[in-house]
Amino acid sequence: MILLTLGVLLFTLTHLYPCFAPDHRIRLRERLGEHRYKGLFSLVLFIGIACIIAGWRTSSPLPLYFLPAWGPTLMMAVMPIALILFCSGQGPNHLRRWLVHPQLLGTLLWAGAHLAVNSEARSLVLFGGIGLWALVSIVWISVRDWQRYPRPVANWYGTGLSVGAGLALTALLIFWGHGMLTGIPLY
């Protein structure tokens, strides 16, 4: 459980660093250079994700609460939407224009849906921690950037690509990826 917690902390704190320490980030980027800064950022994220995967697989599933009967139904309904939103974080699409933070909203939906079907302590650490990071990021970025930037441009081609990518990712996870990443196949 320590490895999982460390991974979630590395992942979330690395992502929150640009929000809460923008001046330090600028100085670090200037000192290291753009490529080294991005390399360091990516290395820390890679280590965090590796710790999350290894920590998840080695943690024992200790139940903490009773699961709601509607949890699996919620999961099946929410996950395609969450993955479409996650894929809408980049590019000119209407979801990004309307929702401003679709990738973070998708992450928040992903975390909430997984907490509705997983009652273990490791699930609370992983999904609760990343969901809390997504919520803090949405609020922080929204307050910081309130009416500072115009809404991004959008086109239906970009929207179609985002929806198609989200649905393809859903199918990939159902039939192959989820079992490979977590050891829990969905089919």
N, C-alpha and C positions, 0 to 999 in steps of 0.2 A: 504494500500500500504506500510505502514511503516513495518508491520509484514513480508510481503513478502520480502522487501528489507533487513531487518534484517536477515531473513532466508538465503537468497542468500549470504549475506556477511559472515555469520557464516560458511556456507558450503564451500565457496571458500577460505576464509582466513585459515580455518582449514586445507584444502588440500594444500594450498601454504606454510603454516608454515614449513613443513619439507624441502621445496626447498630453502626458503630464510633465514631460521634460523637453519641450521643443527647443529651448535655447541650448541645452546641453547636447541635444541631438545634432543641432547645426554645428556646434563646435567640434563634436566628435567626427562628424562627416567631413568637415574641413581638414581636420588633423589627419584622418586616415585616408581621405580621398573617397570618391563616390564608389568605386569598385570594391575597395577593401571594406568600406562600411556595409555595403550590401552583402558582401561575402560573410562578414561577421554576423550580421543579422540573420542570414540564411543558415549559417552553421548553428547558431543558438536555437533557431526554430527546428532544425533537423534533429538536434539532440533532444529537444523537448518532445517532439513527436515520437522519436524512438523510445524515450522514457515512458511516454504514455502507452504505447503499444506493448512494450515489455512489462510495464507495471500492471496493465490490465490483465494480461495473460497469466501473470504470476500471483495476482491477488485472489484470495479466496472470496467467493460470493457470500457475504454475510448479510442476510435480509434485515432491513431496517423498518419497513412499513408494508402494509397490505396494499396490493395493487388493485386499482379500480377495474371493474368488469369491462368498462368501455375503453380501457387502455389500448388493446390491440386495434380496435376500430379507429380510434384517434390516430394511432401510428400510421395505419394504412392510408388514411385521408390526408394527413399533414405532411408526410415525408416527400411525396412528389412535389407539393407546393414549396416546401423548404428547399429542395434541391433546385427547383426552377429559380427561386429567389436567389439562392447562392450563386447560380450561374449568371444572374443578371447584374452582378456587381460591376462589370466592366462593359464598355462599348455603348453605342447609342441605342438604347432600348427604352420602351415606355415604362417598364417596371422601375427602372433606375430613375427616370424622370418623375414619376408619381410618388415613389416611396422614399427616395433619396438614399436610404441605406438598405437596399434589398439583400445584400450579402450578409450583413449583420442580423437582419430580421430572419433570414433563412436559418442562420446559425442558432438564433434564439428558439425558433420553432423546432429545429432538430433536437436541441437540448431538452425542451419541454416534452416533446413526444417520447423521447427515450426514457425520461423519468417516469412517464406513465406506464411503461412496460418493464422497467427494471427497478427492483426495490433494494438492490444491494448497496453496501457502503461504497464500493468502488464506482458504482454508477452515479451516486450522489457527488463524489469527488470529481469525476470526469464531466458528466453532463451538467451538474450544478455549477462547477467552476467555470466551464466554458460559456454556459448560459449567462452567468453573472457578468463575465467579461463582455459578452455581446451587449447586454443591457447597459452596462456602464459606458461602453464605447458609443452606443447610440445616443445616450443622453449627453455625454461629454462633447462629442462632435457636433451634435445639434445645437447645443448652447454656444459652443465656440464659433460655429460658422453660421449662426442664425442670420438669414437674409444677407449674408456677405457675398455669396456667389450666386449667379443665376442658375436656374435649373438646367441640367445638361440637355443637349439636343437629343431627339429620339427619332427612330424610323422603324417601320414595321419589319423590315428585313432583320435588323438587330434584335427586335423582340422575338421574332420567329427563331432566330439562332439560339437565343437564351432559353426559350421554352423547349426547343428540340434538344439542346445540350442537357438541360435538367431532366427531361424524360429519358434520354439515353443513359445518363448517370444513374437514374433510378433503376432502370433495367439491368445495368451492369452490376450494381450493388446487390440487387435481388438474386441474380443468377450466379454471381461469381465473387465479386469484390468483398462483400460483407464477411463471408466465410473466411476468405483469405486474410483480411485485416484483423478480425476479432476472434476467429475460431468458432463463430456462431453462424452457420449457414441459414439462409432465410427460405430456401425452397424445400 
